[in-house]
Amino acid sequence: MELKVYWTDFAKIELQHIYEFLKTTATIIVAKNTINDITNEVKLLSNHPYLGKIEELLVDRSRVFRVLISKDYKVIY
């Protein structure tokens, strides 16, 4: 079963912040590669929605949140 993955506006802005930060502190190549790595990890969720582990910091919420780790970045879904 394939699921549609949606990026929230907040997530898009954060991804842009990561790109801008890495572009200025490292190189544009590092920035592009990091963004590609993060987005490729998230694309895996279409076919594997339970790929990430349950986010321990959000277990008290009414919904279950999971987390993927890509390099030094945490993607919560």
Biopython code that builds the backbone (N, CA, C, O; Angstrom):
import numpy as np
from Bio.PDB.StructureBuilder import StructureBuilder

atoms = [
    (1, "MET", "N", (0.828, -1.170, 0.000)),
    (1, "MET", "CA", (0.000, 0.000, 0.000)),
    (1, "MET", "C", (0.881, 1.245, 0.000)),
    (1, "MET", "O", (1.742, 1.409, 0.864)),
    (2, "GLU", "N", (0.656, 2.114, -0.977)),
    (2, "GLU", "CA", (1.448, 3.329, -1.071)),
    (2, "GLU", "C", (0.681, 4.496, -0.462)),
    (2, "GLU", "O", (-0.483, 4.728, -0.788)),
    (3, "LEU", "N", (1.341, 5.219, 0.417)),
    (3, "LEU", "CA", (0.744, 6.377, 1.069)),
    (3, "LEU", "C", (1.331, 7.651, 0.486)),
    (3, "LEU", "O", (2.469, 7.663, 0.018)),
    (4, "LYS", "N", (0.560, 8.711, 0.517)),
    (4, "LYS", "CA", (1.014, 10.011, 0.062)),
    (4, "LYS", "C", (1.695, 10.725, 1.227)),
    (4, "LYS", "O", (1.135, 10.817, 2.319)),
    (5, "VAL", "N", (2.890, 11.222, 0.993)),
    (5, "VAL", "CA", (3.631, 11.962, 2.010)),
    (5, "VAL", "C", (3.448, 13.451, 1.734)),
    (5, "VAL", "O", (3.705, 13.921, 0.625)),
    (6, "TYR", "N", (3.005, 14.184, 2.747)),
    (6, "TYR", "CA", (2.817, 15.621, 2.642)),
    (6, "TYR", "C", (3.838, 16.325, 3.524)),
    (6, "TYR", "O", (4.083, 15.906, 4.655)),
    (7, "TRP", "N", (4.428, 17.388, 3.009)),
    (7, "TRP", "CA", (5.337, 18.223, 3.787)),
    (7, "TRP", "C", (4.536, 19.414, 4.304)),
    (7, "TRP", "O", (3.891, 20.106, 3.516)),
    (8, "THR", "N", (4.564, 19.662, 5.599)),
    (8, "THR", "CA", (3.902, 20.845, 6.145)),
    (8, "THR", "C", (4.702, 22.083, 5.766)),
    (8, "THR", "O", (5.873, 21.995, 5.399)),
    (9, "ASP", "N", (4.053, 23.233, 5.862)),
    (9, "ASP", "CA", (4.769, 24.483, 5.588)),
    (9, "ASP", "C", (5.940, 24.653, 6.556)),
    (9, "ASP", "O", (7.015, 25.115, 6.172)),
    (10, "PHE", "N", (5.717, 24.276, 7.811)),
    (10, "PHE", "CA", (6.783, 24.366, 8.807)),
    (10, "PHE", "C", (7.983, 23.504, 8.398)),
    (10, "PHE", "O", (9.130, 23.939, 8.501)),
    (11, "ALA", "N", (7.710, 22.282, 7.936)),
    (11, "ALA", "CA", (8.791, 21.377, 7.534)),
    (11, "ALA", "C", (9.555, 21.931, 6.333)),
    (11, "ALA", "O", (10.780, 21.825, 6.270)),
    (12, "LYS", "N", (8.841, 22.513, 5.395)),
    (12, "LYS", "CA", (9.490, 23.108, 4.218)),
    (12, "LYS", "C", (10.406, 24.258, 4.621)),
    (12, "LYS", "O", (11.516, 24.396, 4.106)),
    (13, "ILE", "N", (9.925, 25.079, 5.550)),
    (13, "ILE", "CA", (10.738, 26.207, 6.023)),
    (13, "ILE", "C", (11.977, 25.705, 6.756)),
    (13, "ILE", "O", (13.071, 26.237, 6.568)),
    (14, "GLU", "N", (11.806, 24.685, 7.589)),
    (14, "GLU", "CA", (12.947, 24.126, 8.316)),
    (14, "GLU", "C", (13.976, 23.519, 7.359)),
    (14, "GLU", "O", (15.182, 23.658, 7.567)),
    (15, "LEU", "N", (13.499, 22.856, 6.325)),
    (15, "LEU", "CA", (14.403, 22.293, 5.315)),
    (15, "LEU", "C", (15.193, 23.414, 4.628)),
    (15, "LEU", "O", (16.387, 23.269, 4.365)),
    (16, "GLN", "N", (14.524, 24.513, 4.347)),
    (16, "GLN", "CA", (15.202, 25.673, 3.751)),
    (16, "GLN", "C", (16.234, 26.254, 4.711)),
    (16, "GLN", "O", (17.322, 26.645, 4.288)),
    (17, "HIS", "N", (15.902, 26.312, 6.002)),
    (17, "HIS", "CA", (16.856, 26.810, 7.004)),
    (17, "HIS", "C", (18.093, 25.916, 7.072)),
    (17, "HIS", "O", (19.218, 26.406, 7.168)),
    (18, "ILE", "N", (17.879, 24.619, 7.023)),
    (18, "ILE", "CA", (19.006, 23.678, 7.033)),
    (18, "ILE", "C", (19.898, 23.928, 5.828)),
    (18, "ILE", "O", (21.122, 23.992, 5.946)),
    (19, "TYR", "N", (19.266, 24.068, 4.663)),
    (19, "TYR", "CA", (20.022, 24.317, 3.427)),
    (19, "TYR", "C", (20.840, 25.602, 3.533)),
    (19, "TYR", "O", (22.035, 25.612, 3.236)),
    (20, "GLU", "N", (20.189, 26.682, 3.958)),
    (20, "GLU", "CA", (20.886, 27.976, 4.063)),
    (20, "GLU", "C", (22.025, 27.917, 5.080)),
    (20, "GLU", "O", (23.101, 28.462, 4.836)),
    (21, "PHE", "N", (21.798, 27.263, 6.209)),
    (21, "PHE", "CA", (22.828, 27.138, 7.231)),
    (21, "PHE", "C", (24.043, 26.379, 6.692)),
    (21, "PHE", "O", (25.180, 26.825, 6.850)),
    (22, "LEU", "N", (23.796, 25.227, 6.054)),
    (22, "LEU", "CA", (24.905, 24.421, 5.537)),
    (22, "LEU", "C", (25.606, 25.089, 4.369)),
    (22, "LEU", "O", (26.812, 24.926, 4.184)),
    (23, "LYS", "N", (24.862, 25.828, 3.595)),
    (23, "LYS", "CA", (25.464, 26.543, 2.462)),
    (23, "LYS", "C", (26.477, 27.575, 2.940)),
    (23, "LYS", "O", (27.497, 27.803, 2.290)),
    (24, "THR", "N", (26.187, 28.199, 4.081)),
    (24, "THR", "CA", (27.098, 29.237, 4.578)),
    (24, "THR", "C", (28.182, 28.682, 5.503)),
    (24, "THR", "O", (29.280, 29.237, 5.564)),
    (25, "THR", "N", (27.893, 27.602, 6.220)),
    (25, "THR", "CA", (28.889, 27.071, 7.158)),
    (25, "THR", "C", (29.730, 25.943, 6.573)),
    (25, "THR", "O", (30.825, 25.668, 7.062)),
    (26, "ALA", "N", (29.229, 25.295, 5.535)),
    (26, "ALA", "CA", (29.996, 24.221, 4.875)),
    (26, "ALA", "C", (30.142, 24.620, 3.407)),
    (26, "ALA", "O", (30.810, 25.605, 3.093)),
    (27, "THR", "N", (29.531, 23.872, 2.526)),
    (27, "THR", "CA", (29.556, 24.214, 1.098)),
    (27, "THR", "C", (28.171, 23.966, 0.511)),
    (27, "THR", "O", (27.330, 23.313, 1.128)),
    (28, "ILE", "N", (27.949, 24.489, -0.670)),
    (28, "ILE", "CA", (26.661, 24.276, -1.336)),
    (28, "ILE", "C", (26.462, 22.795, -1.663)),
    (28, "ILE", "O", (25.332, 22.306, -1.675)),
    (29, "ILE", "N", (27.548, 22.092, -1.926)),
    (29, "ILE", "CA", (27.449, 20.652, -2.224)),
    (29, "ILE", "C", (26.990, 19.892, -0.985)),
    (29, "ILE", "O", (26.123, 19.022, -1.073)),
    (30, "VAL", "N", (27.562, 20.214, 0.158)),
    (30, "VAL", "CA", (27.145, 19.584, 1.413)),
    (30, "VAL", "C", (25.678, 19.900, 1.685)),
    (30, "VAL", "O", (24.921, 19.020, 2.092)),
    (31, "ALA", "N", (25.274, 21.139, 1.465)),
    (31, "ALA", "CA", (23.885, 21.542, 1.681)),
    (31, "ALA", "C", (22.944, 20.746, 0.780)),
    (31, "ALA", "O", (21.939, 20.215, 1.251)),
    (32, "LYS", "N", (23.260, 20.662, -0.501)),
    (32, "LYS", "CA", (22.408, 19.920, -1.442)),
    (32, "LYS", "C", (22.355, 18.436, -1.091)),
    (32, "LYS", "O", (21.285, 17.828, -1.116)),
    (33, "ASN", "N", (23.494, 17.863, -0.769)),
    (33, "ASN", "CA", (23.530, 16.436, -0.431)),
    (33, "ASN", "C", (22.725, 16.139, 0.831)),
    (33, "ASN", "O", (22.032, 15.123, 0.898)),
    (34, "THR", "N", (22.808, 17.002, 1.817)),
    (34, "THR", "CA", (22.074, 16.799, 3.058)),
    (34, "THR", "C", (20.567, 16.882, 2.803)),
    (34, "THR", "O", (19.809, 16.047, 3.296)),
    (35, "ILE", "N", (20.137, 17.869, 2.047)),
    (35, "ILE", "CA", (18.715, 18.005, 1.723)),
    (35, "ILE", "C", (18.244, 16.805, 0.919)),
    (35, "ILE", "O", (17.152, 16.292, 1.160)),
    (36, "ASN", "N", (19.051, 16.351, -0.030)),
    (36, "ASN", "CA", (18.700, 15.156, -0.807)),
    (36, "ASN", "C", (18.591, 13.926, 0.085)),
    (36, "ASN", "O", (17.672, 13.122, -0.078)),
    (37, "ASP", "N", (19.513, 13.773, 1.020)),
    (37, "ASP", "CA", (19.468, 12.633, 1.943)),
    (37, "ASP", "C", (18.185, 12.653, 2.775)),
    (37, "ASP", "O", (17.522, 11.628, 2.934)),
    (38, "ILE", "N", (17.848, 13.813, 3.295)),
    (38, "ILE", "CA", (16.644, 13.928, 4.121)),
    (38, "ILE", "C", (15.399, 13.616, 3.293)),
    (38, "ILE", "O", (14.555, 12.831, 3.724)),
    (39, "THR", "N", (15.276, 14.215, 2.123)),
    (39, "THR", "CA", (14.078, 13.994, 1.311)),
    (39, "THR", "C", (13.992, 12.564, 0.806)),
    (39, "THR", "O", (12.893, 12.021, 0.685)),
    (40, "ASN", "N", (15.122, 11.944, 0.509)),
    (40, "ASN", "CA", (15.097, 10.542, 0.082)),
    (40, "ASN", "C", (14.654, 9.613, 1.209)),
    (40, "ASN", "O", (13.930, 8.647, 0.970)),
    (41, "GLU", "N", (15.085, 9.902, 2.433)),
    (41, "GLU", "CA", (14.635, 9.112, 3.589)),
    (41, "GLU", "C", (13.121, 9.230, 3.739)),
    (41, "GLU", "O", (12.433, 8.234, 3.966)),
    (42, "VAL", "N", (12.610, 10.446, 3.611)),
    (42, "VAL", "CA", (11.178, 10.667, 3.774)),
    (42, "VAL", "C", (10.383, 9.969, 2.668)),
    (42, "VAL", "O", (9.283, 9.476, 2.919)),
    (43, "LYS", "N", (10.920, 9.922, 1.467)),
    (43, "LYS", "CA", (10.243, 9.243, 0.356)),
    (43, "LYS", "C", (10.005, 7.757, 0.666)),
    (43, "LYS", "O", (9.039, 7.171, 0.178)),
    (44, "LEU", "N", (10.870, 7.160, 1.462)),
    (44, "LEU", "CA", (10.708, 5.755, 1.829)),
    (44, "LEU", "C", (9.418, 5.512, 2.612)),
    (44, "LEU", "O", (8.901, 4.395, 2.631)),
    (45, "LEU", "N", (8.904, 6.552, 3.255)),
    (45, "LEU", "CA", (7.691, 6.403, 4.061)),
    (45, "LEU", "C", (6.466, 6.066, 3.224)),
    (45, "LEU", "O", (5.500, 5.512, 3.747)),
    (46, "SER", "N", (6.486, 6.388, 1.943)),
    (46, "SER", "CA", (5.349, 6.067, 1.073)),
    (46, "SER", "C", (5.034, 4.581, 1.101)),
    (46, "SER", "O", (3.869, 4.186, 1.151)),
    (47, "ASN", "N", (6.067, 3.768, 1.068)),
    (47, "ASN", "CA", (5.894, 2.318, 1.059)),
    (47, "ASN", "C", (6.140, 1.663, 2.416)),
    (47, "ASN", "O", (5.781, 0.505, 2.632)),
    (48, "HIS", "N", (6.754, 2.416, 3.323)),
    (48, "HIS", "CA", (7.099, 1.860, 4.630)),
    (48, "HIS", "C", (6.752, 2.867, 5.736)),
    (48, "HIS", "O", (7.654, 3.431, 6.355)),
    (49, "PRO", "N", (5.456, 3.100, 5.992)),
    (49, "PRO", "CA", (5.070, 4.138, 6.950)),
    (49, "PRO", "C", (5.496, 3.866, 8.390)),
    (49, "PRO", "O", (5.528, 4.791, 9.202)),
    (50, "TYR", "N", (5.819, 2.639, 8.719)),
    (50, "TYR", "CA", (6.242, 2.310, 10.085)),
    (50, "TYR", "C", (7.760, 2.180, 10.188)),
    (50, "TYR", "O", (8.275, 1.566, 11.122)),
    (51, "LEU", "N", (8.456, 2.751, 9.243)),
    (51, "LEU", "CA", (9.913, 2.658, 9.186)),
    (51, "LEU", "C", (10.580, 3.264, 10.424)),
    (51, "LEU", "O", (11.511, 2.685, 10.984)),
    (52, "GLY", "N", (10.103, 4.410, 10.831)),
    (52, "GLY", "CA", (10.702, 5.077, 11.982)),
    (52, "GLY", "C", (10.206, 4.519, 13.301)),
    (52, "GLY", "O", (9.162, 3.871, 13.372)),
    (53, "LYS", "N", (10.976, 4.783, 14.341)),
    (53, "LYS", "CA", (10.556, 4.326, 15.673)),
    (53, "LYS", "C", (9.625, 5.362, 16.291)),
    (53, "LYS", "O", (9.594, 6.516, 15.862)),
    (54, "ILE", "N", (8.877, 4.949, 17.286)),
    (54, "ILE", "CA", (7.962, 5.852, 17.976)),
    (54, "ILE", "C", (8.775, 6.917, 18.706)),
    (54, "ILE", "O", (9.750, 6.612, 19.393)),
    (55, "GLU", "N", (8.357, 8.162, 18.546)),
    (55, "GLU", "CA", (9.050, 9.285, 19.190)),
    (55, "GLU", "C", (8.714, 9.319, 20.673)),
    (55, "GLU", "O", (7.582, 9.603, 21.062)),
    (56, "GLU", "N", (9.698, 9.029, 21.478)),
    (56, "GLU", "CA", (9.520, 8.937, 22.933)),
    (56, "GLU", "C", (9.068, 10.250, 23.560)),
    (56, "GLU", "O", (8.343, 10.234, 24.555)),
    (57, "LEU", "N", (9.475, 11.372, 23.009)),
    (57, "LEU", "CA", (9.125, 12.662, 23.596)),
    (57, "LEU", "C", (7.669, 13.047, 23.352)),
    (57, "LEU", "O", (7.176, 14.005, 23.947)),
    (58, "LEU", "N", (6.972, 12.305, 22.476)),
    (58, "LEU", "CA", (5.595, 12.652, 22.143)),
    (58, "LEU", "C", (4.608, 11.526, 22.445)),
    (58, "LEU", "O", (3.515, 11.494, 21.880)),
    (59, "VAL", "N", (4.982, 10.606, 23.326)),
    (59, "VAL", "CA", (4.104, 9.468, 23.625)),
    (59, "VAL", "C", (2.846, 9.877, 24.378)),
    (59, "VAL", "O", (1.874, 9.122, 24.395)),
    (60, "ASP", "N", (2.838, 11.040, 24.995)),
    (60, "ASP", "CA", (1.664, 11.484, 25.744)),
    (60, "ASP", "C", (0.605, 12.141, 24.847)),
    (60, "ASP", "O", (-0.437, 12.569, 25.343)),
    (61, "ARG", "N", (0.854, 12.222, 23.565)),
    (61, "ARG", "CA", (-0.098, 12.820, 22.626)),
    (61, "ARG", "C", (-1.173, 11.810, 22.241)),
    (61, "ARG", "O", (-1.003, 10.607, 22.442)),
    (62, "SER", "N", (-2.268, 12.297, 21.692)),
    (62, "SER", "CA", (-3.366, 11.408, 21.299)),
    (62, "SER", "C", (-3.025, 10.615, 20.036)),
    (62, "SER", "O", (-3.595, 9.548, 19.807)),
    (63, "ARG", "N", (-2.118, 11.115, 19.229)),
    (63, "ARG", "CA", (-1.676, 10.411, 18.029)),
    (63, "ARG", "C", (-0.291, 9.829, 18.256)),
    (63, "ARG", "O", (0.449, 10.278, 19.131)),
    (64, "VAL", "N", (0.046, 8.833, 17.465)),
    (64, "VAL", "CA", (1.382, 8.242, 17.536)),
    (64, "VAL", "C", (2.271, 8.985, 16.550)),
    (64, "VAL", "O", (1.942, 9.106, 15.370)),
    (65, "PHE", "N", (3.390, 9.476, 17.040)),
    (65, "PHE", "CA", (4.371, 10.137, 16.190)),
    (65, "PHE", "C", (5.601, 9.244, 16.089)),
    (65, "PHE", "O", (6.026, 8.629, 17.067)),
    (66, "ARG", "N", (6.149, 9.188, 14.911)),
    (66, "ARG", "CA", (7.357, 8.415, 14.672)),
    (66, "ARG", "C", (8.464, 9.353, 14.236)),
    (66, "ARG", "O", (8.225, 10.514, 13.905)),
    (67, "VAL", "N", (9.683, 8.828, 14.242)),
    (67, "VAL", "CA", (10.835, 9.656, 13.909)),
    (67, "VAL", "C", (11.794, 8.903, 12.994)),
    (67, "VAL", "O", (12.055, 7.714, 13.178)),
    (68, "LEU", "N", (12.305, 9.618, 12.016)),
    (68, "LEU", "CA", (13.395, 9.130, 11.171)),
    (68, "LEU", "C", (14.611, 9.993, 11.466)),
    (68, "LEU", "O", (14.483, 11.200, 11.677)),
    (69, "ILE", "N", (15.769, 9.392, 11.482)),
    (69, "ILE", "CA", (17.008, 10.146, 11.664)),
    (69, "ILE", "C", (17.757, 10.102, 10.341)),
    (69, "ILE", "O", (18.026, 9.032, 9.795)),
    (70, "SER", "N", (18.087, 11.281, 9.839)),
    (70, "SER", "CA", (18.857, 11.397, 8.605)),
    (70, "SER", "C", (20.036, 12.303, 8.889)),
    (70, "SER", "O", (19.882, 13.503, 9.116)),
    (71, "LYS", "N", (21.218, 11.707, 8.873)),
    (71, "LYS", "CA", (22.443, 12.421, 9.276)),
    (71, "LYS", "C", (22.245, 12.963, 10.685)),
    (71, "LYS", "O", (22.022, 12.188, 11.616)),
    (72, "ASP", "N", (22.321, 14.275, 10.855)),
    (72, "ASP", "CA", (22.148, 14.880, 12.179)),
    (72, "ASP", "C", (20.747, 15.444, 12.378)),
    (72, "ASP", "O", (20.525, 16.221, 13.307)),
    (73, "TYR", "N", (19.813, 15.074, 11.536)),
    (73, "TYR", "CA", (18.489, 15.680, 11.547)),
    (73, "TYR", "C", (17.396, 14.676, 11.867)),
    (73, "TYR", "O", (17.433, 13.525, 11.434)),
    (74, "LYS", "N", (16.432, 15.140, 12.631)),
    (74, "LYS", "CA", (15.318, 14.304, 13.068)),
    (74, "LYS", "C", (14.064, 14.730, 12.306)),
    (74, "LYS", "O", (13.693, 15.904, 12.312)),
    (75, "VAL", "N", (13.418, 13.771, 11.654)),
    (75, "VAL", "CA", (12.179, 14.036, 10.935)),
    (75, "VAL", "C", (11.050, 13.358, 11.718)),
    (75, "VAL", "O", (11.024, 12.135, 11.851)),
    (76, "ILE", "N", (10.133, 14.155, 12.224)),
    (76, "ILE", "CA", (9.019, 13.619, 13.003)),
    (76, "ILE", "C", (7.789, 13.571, 12.100)),
    (76, "ILE", "O", (7.458, 14.537, 11.414)),
    (77, "TYR", "N", (7.130, 12.423, 12.123)),
    (77, "TYR", "CA", (5.917, 12.273, 11.300)),
    (77, "TYR", "C", (4.863, 11.494, 12.045)),
    (77, "TYR", "O", (3.775, 11.266, 11.516)),
]
sb = StructureBuilder()
sb.init_structure("model")
sb.init_model(0)
sb.init_chain("A")
sb.init_seg("    ")
for serial, (resi, resn, name, xyz) in enumerate(atoms, 1):
    if name == "N":
        sb.init_residue(resn, " ", resi, " ")
    sb.init_atom(name, np.array(xyz, "f"), 0.0, 1.0, " ", f" {name:<3s}", serial, name[0])
structure = sb.get_structure()
